Amino acid sequence: MPNTQPGEITGEPEVALADVTPLVQLVSPTGERVVEPDNATYRSRVDHLTSEDLRALYRDMVLTRRFDDEATALQRQGELALYAQGRGQEAAQVGSASALAPQDYVFPSYREHGVLHVRGVDPVDRLRLYRGEDHGGWDTAAFNVHLYTLVIGSHVLHATGYAMGVQRDGAVGTGDPARDTAVVTYFGDGATSQGDVSEGLVFAAVNNSPVVFFCQNNQWAISEPTSRQTRVPLYRRGEGFGIPSVRVDGNDVLACYAVTAEALERAHSGGGPTFIEAYTYRMGAHTTSDDPTRYRDRAEEEYWRQRDPIDRLEALLRAEGAWDDAWAAAVDADADALGERLRTEVRELGAPPTTTMFEHVYATEHAQVTTERAWFEEYEAETEASR
Amino acid sequence: MSETLTFARAITEGLRSSLESDEKVLVMGEDVGRLGGVFRVTDGLQKDFGADRVVDTPLAESGIVGTAIGLALRGYRPVCEIQFDGFVFPAYDQITTQLAKMHYRSRGRLQVPVVIRIPYGGGIGAVEHHSESPEALFAHTPGLRVVSPSTPQDAYDMIRAAVASPDPVLFFEPKGRYWTKGDVTTSDYPTTSAAGAADVLNRARVARAGTDVTLVAYGPTVTTALKAADALAAEGTSAEVIDLRSVSPLDVPAVARSVERTGRCVVVHEAPSFLGAGAEVAARISEECFYALEAPVLRVGGFHAPYPVAKLEHEYLPSVDRVVDAVDRALAF
């Protein structure tokens, strides 16, 4: 339901929207299992997760948040040019990424630090882009994770094209769980207004491509609330393109896992695309250059703080007797070690050699680059010699 | 084997050859399948290679190029058709912010061998947005190759090289020349390696030898320059015509070698002169041939006005008379 009338401009927070629009939820904000007739199929998708699995999800979320906190601090200390915070979105990212098969391919936006964590991308490499040391930072083929894309929504088309390639490779619908391949692309509420996202939905729909469109509706596109992007809940955008669509509680890691598992099964089996709206909240700023106090109030932030995805999973673990203080202490120690490593190794990242700016502009000889590089190298050598 | 082909058919046969030699090659765009493209350049290809390889896409240029990038990341070599020059701009973001930079930002780990074919140029009496020459807008973006053949043989050779190139290529086809014919050697052409492809795409060629002035052109204006050279010959002036073939990179040495001998240079293109490819040629020749120049490098191009209505386009486009006029001015120094 639209929470504002057409044409109406409002600065009011949308805190009530989650409560009035149905969404898939398996764990309540207070940590109880949600058992209802209409979430039975989703419940069945997490039945096999053991206490140990739940603790692993918790650990991934805690490490993701520590990464976030450390990166934010490093930016404040001048060690990063910028950082886009993911605080509050750990369940959406860790839950969805944990459902992926190794051969599945991810096209992230630029805030998917939890997805990268789950896929194994080294935490230092994840910050090269934000340090201004690299425009990418990792070997995409090693993790089946594409580089971050900063132009909002552009990568949604890359994901769709990649999935069209998967279809041409015959890597869908074979029934071989090691072969059938899906593509997952992450983007936000703001990105849904971009033409490229709509075009990605069109191409995926008419080609029945194995893409999961994972939209993290974190309520804010920098300073603009979701009501500036849409008059319908975002999952209904997917429906408009004829794509099965679902809205999920993005702060419920099990629900995010379940809806993603369902979407992946559809993609792997040749059933085509799915649109997932993960309803969550950006607890931090858009980036370290942003100041949310200018456009949203503390009541809203407090509302969502009480729905913190990590607290929710802790409550579930405790309620189910799966919490273990010694284990929790070990997780904290791992987080401390991660922080220590980031503080040390990110600072040690130097600037690449100057001539690397001329490398890989083209894969083949291009006279303009060759000429300018030769000039620059001579200029540098002469400047060096005259010192 | 040599046969007489139209310029358009030479591209068709080049695409056919590429589709045959590499199963990863795809052709995609609006109406390229059953219809064979609005200019029939892809005529017959879907029938021969199937709808999975010659793909009718939704009507969305950004979607065409954006999905082509994804296909390339999966190992395919898509050849996209943009229906007309003026319709490329919805894809401009994908081309300049994504396609051009993917190899660079991945430090060479990723390659995106995407070809974007664009029928361009005027003189065909078309309506708005169907006659433009936007090549400089792409040449200004590092990471892209921008080429334009002027003969059926080059159309055949260069489209094959473009498909074989590991770098993205903007392939500008002078639509006004689609129906001109020429002999094309289509067999015994060596399989094009990455380096071989670059070599084909990097080089300008001397379209006509001469001694008094160098005319620099590419795509549709090569014919104009050659006609001007005929007219000048009748007046006793020997013009050399350089067909650039590539706008990015520019084969500056080829132009410089000519200007070192002639001392005069006139650049001709349909795109507006202001900040066009001719401006770069003029700057580079001024830098590299300063002591050989007898006159400033002059440009003959479109004006700094939107492409005019068809009834006026022949006054807008570089004509033989305007080229001869520029040569006369150069000779007067």
Interface residues (C-beta under 8 A of the other chain):
Chain A: F107 D134 H135 G136 D139 T140 A141 H146 L147 T149 V151 S154 H155 V156 L157 H158 A159 T160 G161 Y162 A163 M164 G165 V166 R168 D169 G195 D196 E199 G200 V202 F203 V206 T356 E359 H360 V361 Y362 A363 T364 E365 H366 A367 Q368 V369
Chain B: L26 D52 T57 P58 A60 S62 G63 V65 G66 T67 A68 I69 G70 L71 A72 L73 R74 G75 Y76 P78 P90 D93 Q94 T97 Q98 K101 H103 Y104 R105 S106 R107 G108 R109 L110 Q111 P142 G143 R145 S165 P166 D167 A194 A195 A197 A198 D199 N202 S248 P249 L250 D251 V252
